[in-house]
Amino acid sequence: MHEIILTQSHDHVTADSLMIAGHFGKQHKHVIDAIENLIAQTSAEISANLFIESSYLDSYGRSQEIYRDWE
């Protein structure tokens, strides 16, 4: 298991989807799917305040999807 590294942003403690996947031993794509399902079931106003879609470069230099909260 990986340690979740929490950061503080706008007076909120945050973690991104990649950190969550590593901590719980899940594939990142499954965490992304779960977040997208949650977004689909939640009002746009609420989900916009919970998850911010972003990207990062993986070890091969490819752009990959990631969700961050409270930028």
N, CA, C and O atoms as CSV, one atom per row, in Angstrom:
chain,resi,resn,atom,element,x,y,z
A,1,MET,N,N,0.827,-1.183,0.000
A,1,MET,CA,C,0.000,0.000,0.000
A,1,MET,C,C,0.872,1.246,0.000
A,1,MET,O,O,1.910,1.292,0.659
A,2,HIS,N,N,0.446,2.237,-0.732
A,2,HIS,CA,C,1.146,3.510,-0.769
A,2,HIS,C,C,0.531,4.447,0.263
A,2,HIS,O,O,-0.659,4.362,0.568
A,3,GLU,N,N,1.341,5.320,0.783
A,3,GLU,CA,C,0.842,6.318,1.718
A,3,GLU,C,C,0.125,7.419,0.932
A,3,GLU,O,O,0.610,7.867,-0.107
A,4,ILE,N,N,-1.009,7.840,1.429
A,4,ILE,CA,C,-1.705,8.967,0.795
A,4,ILE,C,C,-1.040,10.237,1.297
A,4,ILE,O,O,-0.929,10.464,2.502
A,5,ILE,N,N,-0.607,11.044,0.373
A,5,ILE,CA,C,-0.006,12.323,0.723
A,5,ILE,C,C,-1.091,13.374,0.595
A,5,ILE,O,O,-1.530,13.704,-0.507
A,6,LEU,N,N,-1.508,13.882,1.707
A,6,LEU,CA,C,-2.558,14.897,1.715
A,6,LEU,C,C,-1.927,16.270,1.602
A,6,LEU,O,O,-0.860,16.527,2.160
A,7,THR,N,N,-2.590,17.138,0.884
A,7,THR,CA,C,-2.131,18.513,0.769
A,7,THR,C,C,-3.248,19.422,1.244
A,7,THR,O,O,-4.416,19.032,1.268
A,8,GLN,N,N,-2.886,20.618,1.615
A,8,GLN,CA,C,-3.895,21.576,2.052
A,8,GLN,C,C,-4.013,22.651,0.993
A,8,GLN,O,O,-3.021,23.245,0.571
A,9,SER,N,N,-5.245,22.890,0.571
A,9,SER,CA,C,-5.527,23.881,-0.452
A,9,SER,C,C,-6.845,24.552,-0.106
A,9,SER,O,O,-7.846,23.873,0.126
A,10,HIS,N,N,-6.854,25.853,-0.070
A,10,HIS,CA,C,-8.078,26.603,0.242
A,10,HIS,C,C,-8.712,26.108,1.539
A,10,HIS,O,O,-9.931,25.957,1.616
A,11,ASP,N,N,-7.894,25.858,2.553
A,11,ASP,CA,C,-8.364,25.412,3.867
A,11,ASP,C,C,-9.033,24.042,3.842
A,11,ASP,O,O,-9.810,23.721,4.742
A,12,HIS,N,N,-8.741,23.221,2.816
A,12,HIS,CA,C,-9.263,21.862,2.732
A,12,HIS,C,C,-8.105,20.889,2.545
A,12,HIS,O,O,-7.129,21.206,1.865
A,13,VAL,N,N,-8.207,19.726,3.136
A,13,VAL,CA,C,-7.215,18.681,2.940
A,13,VAL,C,C,-7.615,17.897,1.699
A,13,VAL,O,O,-8.774,17.510,1.554
A,14,THR,N,N,-6.653,17.659,0.794
A,14,THR,CA,C,-6.973,17.037,-0.485
A,14,THR,C,C,-6.057,15.865,-0.809
A,14,THR,O,O,-4.966,15.750,-0.251
A,15,ALA,N,N,-6.502,15.003,-1.706
A,15,ALA,CA,C,-5.708,13.921,-2.295
A,15,ALA,C,C,-6.242,13.717,-3.702
A,15,ALA,O,O,-7.421,13.965,-3.958
A,16,ASP,N,N,-5.384,13.263,-4.628
A,16,ASP,CA,C,-5.872,13.043,-5.990
A,16,ASP,C,C,-6.202,11.569,-6.225
A,16,ASP,O,O,-5.891,10.718,-5.391
A,17,SER,N,N,-6.828,11.275,-7.352
A,17,SER,CA,C,-7.295,9.923,-7.652
A,17,SER,C,C,-6.146,8.919,-7.758
A,17,SER,O,O,-6.327,7.748,-7.426
A,18,LEU,N,N,-4.991,9.346,-8.204
A,18,LEU,CA,C,-3.838,8.447,-8.311
A,18,LEU,C,C,-3.351,8.030,-6.929
A,18,LEU,O,O,-2.999,6.870,-6.719
A,19,MET,N,N,-3.328,8.968,-5.989
A,19,MET,CA,C,-2.937,8.654,-4.612
A,19,MET,C,C,-3.930,7.689,-3.972
A,19,MET,O,O,-3.537,6.752,-3.277
A,20,ILE,N,N,-5.203,7.922,-4.208
A,20,ILE,CA,C,-6.245,7.064,-3.647
A,20,ILE,C,C,-6.113,5.648,-4.203
A,20,ILE,O,O,-6.208,4.681,-3.448
A,21,ALA,N,N,-5.897,5.512,-5.500
A,21,ALA,CA,C,-5.742,4.193,-6.117
A,21,ALA,C,C,-4.558,3.441,-5.509
A,21,ALA,O,O,-4.677,2.265,-5.165
A,22,GLY,N,N,-3.443,4.105,-5.380
A,22,GLY,CA,C,-2.263,3.474,-4.811
A,22,GLY,C,C,-2.463,3.045,-3.370
A,22,GLY,O,O,-2.049,1.955,-2.977
A,23,HIS,N,N,-3.091,3.892,-2.591
A,23,HIS,CA,C,-3.301,3.598,-1.167
A,23,HIS,C,C,-4.182,2.375,-0.965
A,23,HIS,O,O,-3.917,1.551,-0.090
A,24,PHE,N,N,-5.225,2.258,-1.771
A,24,PHE,CA,C,-6.171,1.165,-1.595
A,24,PHE,C,C,-5.879,-0.038,-2.496
A,24,PHE,O,O,-6.658,-0.990,-2.526
A,25,GLY,N,N,-4.760,0.000,-3.231
A,25,GLY,CA,C,-4.375,-1.130,-4.073
A,25,GLY,C,C,-5.315,-1.363,-5.243
A,25,GLY,O,O,-5.527,-2.502,-5.656
A,26,LYS,N,N,-5.875,-0.297,-5.772
A,26,LYS,CA,C,-6.803,-0.379,-6.907
A,26,LYS,C,C,-6.126,0.132,-8.168
A,26,LYS,O,O,-5.169,0.902,-8.091
A,27,GLN,N,N,-6.613,-0.290,-9.327
A,27,GLN,CA,C,-6.120,0.271,-10.574
A,27,GLN,C,C,-6.696,1.681,-10.711
A,27,GLN,O,O,-7.867,1.926,-10.419
A,28,HIS,N,N,-5.839,2.598,-11.164
A,28,HIS,CA,C,-6.274,3.988,-11.285
A,28,HIS,C,C,-7.486,4.116,-12.188
A,28,HIS,O,O,-8.377,4.919,-11.912
A,29,LYS,N,N,-7.539,3.330,-13.274
A,29,LYS,CA,C,-8.688,3.431,-14.187
A,29,LYS,C,C,-9.991,3.068,-13.478
A,29,LYS,O,O,-11.046,3.602,-13.822
A,30,HIS,N,N,-9.937,2.166,-12.492
A,30,HIS,CA,C,-11.149,1.819,-11.751
A,30,HIS,C,C,-11.569,2.946,-10.814
A,30,HIS,O,O,-12.761,3.174,-10.611
A,31,VAL,N,N,-10.609,3.641,-10.250
A,31,VAL,CA,C,-10.926,4.805,-9.409
A,31,VAL,C,C,-11.537,5.906,-10.278
A,31,VAL,O,O,-12.519,6.536,-9.886
A,32,ILE,N,N,-10.958,6.135,-11.455
A,32,ILE,CA,C,-11.505,7.125,-12.404
A,32,ILE,C,C,-12.954,6.758,-12.748
A,32,ILE,O,O,-13.834,7.618,-12.734
A,33,ASP,N,N,-13.196,5.475,-13.058
A,33,ASP,CA,C,-14.558,5.030,-13.385
A,33,ASP,C,C,-15.519,5.297,-12.226
A,33,ASP,O,O,-16.641,5.754,-12.446
A,34,ALA,N,N,-15.091,5.018,-11.004
A,34,ALA,CA,C,-15.942,5.243,-9.834
A,34,ALA,C,C,-16.250,6.720,-9.656
A,34,ALA,O,O,-17.383,7.086,-9.344
A,35,ILE,N,N,-15.255,7.568,-9.851
A,35,ILE,CA,C,-15.467,9.017,-9.736
A,35,ILE,C,C,-16.437,9.486,-10.816
A,35,ILE,O,O,-17.347,10.267,-10.536
A,36,GLU,N,N,-16.247,9.014,-12.049
A,36,GLU,CA,C,-17.139,9.434,-13.137
A,36,GLU,C,C,-18.565,8.952,-12.911
A,36,GLU,O,O,-19.514,9.657,-13.256
A,37,ASN,N,N,-18.731,7.766,-12.339
A,37,ASN,CA,C,-20.081,7.289,-11.987
A,37,ASN,C,C,-20.703,8.170,-10.908
A,37,ASN,O,O,-21.888,8.497,-10.975
A,38,LEU,N,N,-19.909,8.550,-9.924
A,38,LEU,CA,C,-20.389,9.438,-8.866
A,38,LEU,C,C,-20.788,10.793,-9.436
A,38,LEU,O,O,-21.816,11.351,-9.053
A,39,ILE,N,N,-19.984,11.320,-10.344
A,39,ILE,CA,C,-20.295,12.601,-10.987
A,39,ILE,C,C,-21.608,12.509,-11.760
A,39,ILE,O,O,-22.425,13.429,-11.726
A,40,ALA,N,N,-21.800,11.389,-12.457
A,40,ALA,CA,C,-23.023,11.206,-13.252
A,40,ALA,C,C,-24.266,11.140,-12.374
A,40,ALA,O,O,-25.355,11.504,-12.817
A,41,GLN,N,N,-24.116,10.680,-11.139
A,41,GLN,CA,C,-25.250,10.524,-10.231
A,41,GLN,C,C,-25.475,11.751,-9.353
A,41,GLN,O,O,-26.434,11.796,-8.583
A,42,THR,N,N,-24.600,12.743,-9.463
A,42,THR,CA,C,-24.637,13.913,-8.601
A,42,THR,C,C,-24.922,15.152,-9.449
A,42,THR,O,O,-24.615,15.181,-10.641
A,43,SER,N,N,-25.499,16.151,-8.838
A,43,SER,CA,C,-25.757,17.381,-9.587
A,43,SER,C,C,-24.433,18.001,-10.036
A,43,SER,O,O,-23.407,17.842,-9.375
A,44,ALA,N,N,-24.468,18.693,-11.141
A,44,ALA,CA,C,-23.259,19.311,-11.696
A,44,ALA,C,C,-22.646,20.294,-10.709
A,44,ALA,O,O,-21.423,20.395,-10.612
A,45,GLU,N,N,-23.477,21.008,-9.987
A,45,GLU,CA,C,-22.977,21.999,-9.031
A,45,GLU,C,C,-22.180,21.336,-7.906
A,45,GLU,O,O,-21.117,21.822,-7.520
A,46,ILE,N,N,-22.696,20.234,-7.391
A,46,ILE,CA,C,-22.011,19.530,-6.301
A,46,ILE,C,C,-20.737,18.867,-6.812
A,46,ILE,O,O,-19.680,19.012,-6.198
A,47,SER,N,N,-20.821,18.140,-7.928
A,47,SER,CA,C,-19.641,17.426,-8.423
A,47,SER,C,C,-18.545,18.385,-8.880
A,47,SER,O,O,-17.364,18.055,-8.783
A,48,ALA,N,N,-18.911,19.554,-9.371
A,48,ALA,CA,C,-17.903,20.538,-9.782
A,48,ALA,C,C,-17.092,21.012,-8.591
A,48,ALA,O,O,-15.933,21.398,-8.743
A,49,ASN,N,N,-17.689,20.987,-7.407
A,49,ASN,CA,C,-16.984,21.388,-6.193
A,49,ASN,C,C,-16.213,20.241,-5.546
A,49,ASN,O,O,-15.414,20.472,-4.639
A,50,LEU,N,N,-16.440,19.012,-5.998
A,50,LEU,CA,C,-15.764,17.859,-5.411
A,50,LEU,C,C,-14.562,17.388,-6.226
A,50,LEU,O,O,-13.529,17.038,-5.655
A,51,PHE,N,N,-14.684,17.377,-7.544
A,51,PHE,CA,C,-13.657,16.802,-8.398
A,51,PHE,C,C,-13.297,17.739,-9.539
A,51,PHE,O,O,-14.176,18.289,-10.203
A,52,ILE,N,N,-12.018,17.916,-9.761
A,52,ILE,CA,C,-11.533,18.723,-10.879
A,52,ILE,C,C,-10.754,17.810,-11.804
A,52,ILE,O,O,-9.742,17.230,-11.409
A,53,GLU,N,N,-11.227,17.683,-13.042
A,53,GLU,CA,C,-10.543,16.837,-14.016
A,53,GLU,C,C,-9.244,17.517,-14.431
A,53,GLU,O,O,-9.220,18.717,-14.703
A,54,SER,N,N,-8.181,16.751,-14.475
A,54,SER,CA,C,-6.869,17.272,-14.817
A,54,SER,C,C,-6.092,16.183,-15.544
A,54,SER,O,O,-6.667,15.168,-15.936
A,55,SER,N,N,-4.811,16.381,-15.724
A,55,SER,CA,C,-3.975,15.363,-16.361
A,55,SER,C,C,-2.579,15.416,-15.771
A,55,SER,O,O,-2.194,16.393,-15.129
A,56,TYR,N,N,-1.835,14.358,-15.997
A,56,TYR,CA,C,-0.438,14.275,-15.576
A,56,TYR,C,C,0.316,13.461,-16.614
A,56,TYR,O,O,-0.299,12.758,-17.415
A,57,LEU,N,N,1.633,13.548,-16.610
A,57,LEU,CA,C,2.449,12.754,-17.519
A,57,LEU,C,C,2.912,11.495,-16.797
A,57,LEU,O,O,3.503,11.571,-15.720
A,58,ASP,N,N,2.639,10.330,-17.398
A,58,ASP,CA,C,3.083,9.083,-16.780
A,58,ASP,C,C,4.573,8.867,-17.044
A,58,ASP,O,O,5.226,9.721,-17.643
A,59,SER,N,N,5.104,7.748,-16.608
A,59,SER,CA,C,6.542,7.483,-16.724
A,59,SER,C,C,7.002,7.351,-18.172
A,59,SER,O,O,8.202,7.394,-18.445
A,60,TYR,N,N,6.059,7.189,-19.108
A,60,TYR,CA,C,6.381,7.129,-20.535
A,60,TYR,C,C,6.196,8.477,-21.226
A,60,TYR,O,O,6.392,8.585,-22.436
A,61,GLY,N,N,5.823,9.498,-20.470
A,61,GLY,CA,C,5.617,10.823,-21.036
A,61,GLY,C,C,4.256,11.026,-21.665
A,61,GLY,O,O,4.025,12.022,-22.351
A,62,ARG,N,N,3.345,10.076,-21.434
A,62,ARG,CA,C,1.988,10.186,-21.991
A,62,ARG,C,C,1.093,10.945,-21.025
A,62,ARG,O,O,1.214,10.808,-19.808
A,63,SER,N,N,0.201,11.740,-21.576
A,63,SER,CA,C,-0.766,12.465,-20.765
A,63,SER,C,C,-1.857,11.501,-20.310
A,63,SER,O,O,-2.454,10.798,-21.126
A,64,GLN,N,N,-2.116,11.471,-18.992
A,64,GLN,CA,C,-3.126,10.589,-18.421
A,64,GLN,C,C,-4.128,11.402,-17.612
A,64,GLN,O,O,-3.787,12.430,-17.028
A,65,GLU,N,N,-5.354,10.931,-17.589
A,65,GLU,CA,C,-6.429,11.591,-16.846
A,65,GLU,C,C,-6.230,11.388,-15.345
A,65,GLU,O,O,-5.783,10.329,-14.906
A,66,ILE,N,N,-6.563,12.405,-14.576
A,66,ILE,CA,C,-6.513,12.333,-13.120
A,66,ILE,C,C,-7.572,13.287,-12.571
A,66,ILE,O,O,-7.885,14.302,-13.194
A,67,TYR,N,N,-8.112,12.961,-11.421
A,67,TYR,CA,C,-9.042,13.878,-10.760
A,67,TYR,C,C,-8.373,14.425,-9.516
A,67,TYR,O,O,-7.810,13.678,-8.716
A,68,ARG,N,N,-8.441,15.713,-9.368
A,68,ARG,CA,C,-7.941,16.396,-8.182
A,68,ARG,C,C,-9.136,17.059,-7.534
A,68,ARG,O,O,-10.142,17.324,-8.193
A,69,ASP,N,N,-9.029,17.322,-6.272
A,69,ASP,CA,C,-10.123,18.042,-5.632
A,69,ASP,C,C,-9.605,19.356,-5.058
A,69,ASP,O,O,-8.482,19.435,-4.562
A,70,TRP,N,N,-10.419,20.353,-5.133
A,70,TRP,CA,C,-10.130,21.676,-4.573
A,70,TRP,C,C,-8.770,22.206,-5.004
A,70,TRP,O,O,-7.864,22.339,-4.181
A,71,GLU,N,N,-8.627,22.499,-6.251
A,71,GLU,CA,C,-7.356,23.053,-6.735
A,71,GLU,C,C,-6.962,24.278,-5.958
A,71,GLU,O,O,-5.920,24.874,-6.231
